[in-house]
Amino acid sequence: MEELIAKYLADEMGAEERSKFEEQLLLDEQLSNEVQKTTAAWEISGRTNQPPSLNLNTPQAWEKVAQQTTKQRSLVAEKGRFSFLKIAASIAFIAALGYIGWQNIAQKTTAEQLATVASSGEIKELTLPDGTSVKLNAFSTVSYDEDFGKTNRNISLTGAANFDVVRNESLPFVISTENSEVEVLGTSFEVRAYEAEAVEVNVSSGKVGFRSKKAKGEEQVLEAGEKAVLSADGTKMVRDKVRNKNYAAWWTRELIFENARMSEVARDLEKTYWVKIEVAEDIRDCRISQNVKDKSLDEALEILEATFPSMTISRVKENRIKLDGVGCTH
């Protein structure tokens, strides 16, 4: 673990390894404490000899850490108890001390530095400097540089977010994911772009340009009520009408089922409540018409149970649920 922490602080991790480490850092308070302890130890020992177990060029490591963490923009985060900004703020303070100790001068931050907001297991709401409102889904991250709103409105997204973009015809709003770009002037839409999954864009109002970074072909211009899905490898895009408005249930907290199959109900519940649901073959085609608004997962499952008394619901693990039953085929 010491070697992983050292690699992280020295910015010697690859993109994928760093992403996984930061996700663990968000969820594991003990790990975040260890990171801060290690940083403090570097600061104390930095003027003499570094701990042999770390095997790093300490001045260089400090420089890398300070460049990454000494400046973070403040965002309006209305939800979330524990965020990467809190971790970054703590590390930044200690790292800055060590950096000054080695260099004895102040270094200006540059436009390459990013302001980053990450959510852990819950929804986070924030307002970007241009006034754009963002609802950030669980386990998602957005970042942008210090010139956002001045010379550009470019952000990077990993995960899922709903955007209500303030219109600015001179500065298009551009969202970059691993394999795609979404460009708008001002509108309301949602992007779902979790790692190793297909990218999905759903448009609520206005127009949205959606293009692949890998596939050849023209940009798709999506209008209100339309969606497009780009394959995980970024090579194939499919455009369609929005037929299931439950894509937004993770932040609207409302699920609307109209003669929906149980398999479809389970899929919507999974995306809304961050669980995995296994549906027995005999009840996959059972149909339900029901509105579920402002309900917890347990309350939503109770509604299903009341609708289908012969169905049994069991928790395999905390976040894994099994729906079983008989007599509902076709």
Backbone hydrogen bonds, N-H to C=O, Kabsch-Sander energy under -0.5 kcal/mol:
donor,donor_aa,acceptor,acceptor_aa,energy
5,I,1,M,-2.5
6,A,2,E,-2.6
7,K,3,E,-2.4
8,Y,4,L,-2.3
9,L,5,I,-2.6
10,A,6,A,-1.9
11,D,8,Y,-1.4
12,E,7,K,-3.0
18,R,14,G,-2.8
19,S,15,A,-2.2
20,K,16,E,-2.1
21,F,17,E,-2.2
22,E,18,R,-2.6
23,E,19,S,-1.9
24,Q,20,K,-2.0
25,L,21,F,-2.3
26,L,22,E,-1.8
27,L,23,E,-1.3
28,D,24,Q,-2.0
29,E,27,L,-0.7
32,S,28,D,-2.0
33,N,29,E,-2.1
34,E,30,Q,-2.0
35,V,31,L,-2.3
36,Q,32,S,-1.9
37,K,33,N,-2.4
38,T,34,E,-2.7
39,T,35,V,-2.2
40,A,36,Q,-2.3
41,A,37,K,-2.4
42,W,38,T,-2.2
43,E,39,T,-1.8
44,I,40,A,-2.1
45,S,41,A,-2.6
46,G,42,W,-1.6
48,T,45,S,-1.6
54,L,51,P,-1.8
55,N,51,P,-0.9
58,T,56,L,-1.2
61,A,57,N,-2.6
62,W,58,T,-3.0
63,E,59,P,-2.2
64,K,60,Q,-2.1
65,V,61,A,-2.6
66,A,62,W,-3.1
67,Q,63,E,-2.4
68,Q,64,K,-1.4
69,T,65,V,-2.1
70,T,66,A,-2.2
76,V,127,T,-0.8
77,A,75,L,-1.2
78,E,76,V,-0.7
78,E,125,E,-2.0
84,F,118,A,-0.6
86,K,83,S,-0.7
87,I,83,S,-1.3
88,A,84,F,-3.3
89,A,85,L,-2.8
90,S,86,K,-1.8
91,I,87,I,-2.5
92,A,88,A,-2.9
93,F,89,A,-1.8
94,I,90,S,-1.6
95,A,91,I,-3.2
96,A,92,A,-2.4
97,L,93,F,-1.4
98,G,94,I,-1.9
99,Y,95,A,-2.5
100,I,96,A,-2.4
101,G,97,L,-2.1
102,W,98,G,-1.7
103,Q,99,Y,-2.7
104,N,100,I,-2.6
113,Q,110,T,-1.7
115,A,144,Y,-3.3
116,T,114,L,-0.5
117,V,142,V,-2.7
119,S,140,S,-2.8
124,K,136,L,-2.4
126,L,134,V,-2.5
128,L,132,T,-2.7
131,G,128,L,-2.5
133,S,164,D,-1.9
134,V,126,L,-2.8
135,K,162,N,-2.4
136,L,124,K,-3.7
136,L,134,V,-0.6
137,N,135,K,-0.6
137,N,160,A,-2.6
139,F,120,S,-3.1
140,S,137,N,-0.7
141,T,158,T,-3.0
142,V,117,V,-2.4
143,S,156,S,-1.6
144,Y,115,A,-1.7
146,E,113,Q,-0.8
148,F,145,D,-1.8
149,G,152,N,-3.8
150,K,147,D,-2.4
151,T,147,D,-1.9
152,N,147,D,-1.2
153,R,172,P,-0.5
155,I,174,V,-2.7
156,S,143,S,-2.5
157,L,176,S,-2.3
158,T,141,T,-2.4
159,G,193,A,-2.0
161,A,191,V,-2.4
162,N,135,K,-2.3
163,F,189,F,-3.1
164,D,133,S,-2.4
165,V,163,F,-0.5
165,V,187,T,-2.8
168,N,185,L,-1.3
171,L,168,N,-1.0
173,F,184,V,-3.5
174,V,153,R,-2.2
174,V,172,P,-0.6
175,I,182,V,-3.1
176,S,155,I,-2.6
176,S,174,V,-0.5
177,T,180,S,-2.7
181,E,211,R,-2.4
182,V,175,I,-2.5
183,E,209,G,-2.7
184,V,173,F,-2.3
188,S,205,S,-0.9
189,F,163,F,-2.0
190,E,202,N,-2.7
191,V,161,A,-2.5
192,R,200,E,-2.8
193,A,159,G,-4.1
193,A,191,V,-0.5
197,E,194,Y,-1.9
199,V,230,L,-2.4
200,E,192,R,-2.4
201,V,228,A,-2.5
202,N,190,E,-2.1
203,V,226,E,-2.4
204,S,188,S,-2.3
204,S,202,N,-0.5
205,S,188,S,-2.0
208,V,222,L,-2.6
209,G,183,E,-3.0
210,F,220,Q,-2.8
211,R,181,E,-2.4
213,K,179,N,-3.0
214,K,179,N,-0.6
214,K,234,G,-0.5
215,A,234,G,-1.1
220,Q,210,F,-2.7
221,V,219,E,-0.5
222,L,208,V,-3.4
222,L,220,Q,-0.8
224,A,206,G,-0.8
225,G,203,V,-2.6
226,E,223,E,-2.0
227,K,240,D,-2.9
228,A,201,V,-1.8
229,V,238,V,-2.6
230,L,199,V,-3.2
231,S,236,K,-3.2
234,G,231,S,-2.3
238,V,229,V,-2.4
240,D,227,K,-2.6
242,V,225,G,-2.9
243,R,241,K,-0.9
247,Y,244,N,-1.1
248,A,245,K,-1.5
249,A,246,N,-1.6
251,W,248,A,-1.7
252,T,248,A,-2.4
253,R,249,A,-1.9
255,L,292,V,-3.0
257,F,255,L,-0.5
257,F,290,Q,-2.8
258,E,256,I,-0.5
259,N,257,F,-0.6
260,A,288,I,-2.4
262,M,286,C,-1.8
263,S,284,R,-1.9
265,V,261,R,-2.4
266,A,262,M,-2.6
267,R,263,S,-1.7
268,D,264,E,-2.1
269,L,265,V,-2.3
270,E,266,A,-2.2
271,K,267,R,-1.8
272,T,268,D,-1.8
273,Y,269,L,-2.7
274,W,270,E,-1.4
275,V,270,E,-0.8
276,K,319,N,-2.7
278,E,321,I,-3.0
280,A,278,E,-0.5
280,A,323,L,-2.7
283,I,280,A,-1.4
284,R,280,A,-0.6
284,R,281,E,-0.9
286,C,283,I,-1.3
288,I,260,A,-2.0
290,Q,257,F,-1.7
292,V,255,L,-3.1
293,K,291,N,-0.5
294,D,253,R,-3.4
300,A,296,S,-2.3
301,L,297,L,-2.4
302,E,298,D,-1.9
303,I,299,E,-1.6
304,L,300,A,-1.7
305,E,301,L,-2.4
306,A,302,E,-2.1
307,T,303,I,-1.9
308,F,304,L,-2.2
311,M,308,F,-2.1
312,T,324,D,-2.6
314,S,322,K,-2.3
316,V,314,S,-0.7
316,V,320,R,-1.8
317,K,320,R,-1.5
320,R,317,K,-1.0
321,I,276,K,-2.9
322,K,314,S,-3.1
323,L,278,E,-3.2
324,D,312,T,-2.6
324,D,322,K,-0.5
